[in-house]
């Protein structure tokens, strides 16, 4: 039993959508919560959340895809 590269890629994309949304929400909440300490207003908190989420999309997609392909190449734990 093994996964195709297409399946790994689609899993990468769908997971990245979920994970990036989570990163955006957590960054927005944190930046809004600590906005006074950070010296930013709500629009800057929103921009910060977008920047953080945007930067992590590509690097984490590549890392997840490589991780998925690595696990797909192992027979360990598959029945």
Secondary structure, 3 states (H helix, E strand, C coil): CCCCHHHHHHHHHHHHHHHHHHHHHHHHHHHHHCHHHHCCCHHHHHHHHHHHHHHHHHHHHHHHHHHHHHHHCCCCCCC
